[in-house]
Amino acid sequence: MEELGKIWVWSIKLAGYQLTFNVTTILMTLIVMGILIIFAHYASRNAGMVPHTCQLIGEFFVGNFWKLTVDALDEEMAKTYFPLICALFMFLWCCNVLGILPGLEEPTKDLNTPLGLGIMGFFLAHYAGIKTKGFKGYIKEYFQPIFFMAPLNVVGELAKVISISFRLYGNIMGGSIIIIVVSYLVYDLILPPFLYGFFGLFVGTVQAFVFTMLTLVYISVQVK
Amino acid sequence: MIEASLIKAAAYLGAAISVGAAAIGAALGEGYAAGEANAAISYRPRYSAQVLTTMLVGQAVAETPGIFGLVVAIVLIFAAPSQVPLTKAFAYVGAGFSMGFSGIGPGLGSGFPVGSACQGIVRQPEMSGDLMKVMLIGQAISQSTAIYGLAVALALILLA
C-alpha cells in the first residue's frame, strides 16, 4: 500500500529554476509513441485492395472516426481536423490500456498528460473559432446573451479545460487505485484480472472516446 | 501528538463525506439514463447499438462528479499534511462537504440529457450526431458547479 504516493522524479536545476521531470510518465509516453509509430509503419506498408491485419485495424479506426468528424464538423473542416481527432483517440486508447501490461503504467495516470492534451484542445478550438468567424465575431460570442455575461462565459471556457482533463485523470487514477487496494485486500487472488479487464479495457476505451468526442465538440461549437 | 491525530481524523471524515455524498448524484443520474435507454430500446429494438453507445458515453460523463469526489478523498487520505495547526482540521472537513454536496446536483442533472438523447435517437435516428453533440455540451456545462466545488475543496486542502 505504501507505493501509492511515490513517483519516480528526476529534478535538475537550470538557471535558478527547479525543473522536475516525472520519469515514469515520460518513459511510458515514449513507449506509447513507439507502439503507434510501429503500428503506423506496418499499417501503411504494402497497402492494397485486400487488406492485411494491421491495415484492417487502421482502416477501422479511420473509417469510424471519419464518420464522427463529418457529423460534427462539415466535410471541408473535417479534412483539416480529422487526422488530429483520430490520432488523439489512438494515443489516448493506447495510454489507457497500457496499464494492463505488467510493469507498465498509464501515462494518463499523471495529471500533466490529460491537462496538456486538454490545453491543446482548448487552443485548437479557439484558433478554429477565430479563423472561421474572424476576430470580431469570435469576441462577440462572449457577450451573448447580454454584455455582462462575459466573465461567466470566460470562466465557462476555462472550466471546460479543467473538466475534460480531470475527468480522464480521475477515472484512470481512480481505477488504478481501486485495483491496488482490492489486490492488496484479496492477496492478489482471482479478482485482479477482472478488475484490469473492467478498468483497463472498458473504462479506458470509454474515457478515451469521451475525451476525443469532447475535443471534437468543443471545436464544432466554436466554428458554428 | 493528539493534534496530529485529530487532524488525521478530520481528513478521514472529510474523505468519507466527499465520496459518499458525491456518489449519490452520479448513481441516480446514471440509473435514470440506463432506465431511459431500456425504454428506448424496447420502443425500437433496431437502434439498440446506437442507444447503447450513447448511454455508455453519457454515463461516463455523468460519473465525473463521483470521480471528483474520489480524487478529493484520495488526496485527503494519502496526501493531506497532518503537521499543521488545528484549524486545518475544519478545512479538511469543509473540503469534504464542498466536493460531496456540489457533486450531487451535477451527477443527477447530467443524467437527464443522456435519457432524453436515448429517447431522441430512437425517434429520429438520423439526428444522432447532433443529439450526442448537444448532450455532451449540456452535460459539460451542467457540471461546472462540480468543478467549482472541486476548486474550493482543493484550495481548502492545499492553500487554507
Interface residues (C-beta under 8 A of the other chain):
Chain A: L4 G5 L68 D71 A72 V155 G156 A159 K160 I162 S163 I164 F166 R167 Y169 G170 N171 M173 G174 I177 V203 V206 Q207 F209 V210 M213 L214 V217 S220 V221
Chain B: L56 V57 A60 V61 E63 T64 I67 F68 L70 V71 I74 F78 A79 G129 D130 M132 K133 L136 I137 A140 I141 Q143 S144 A146 I147 L150 A151
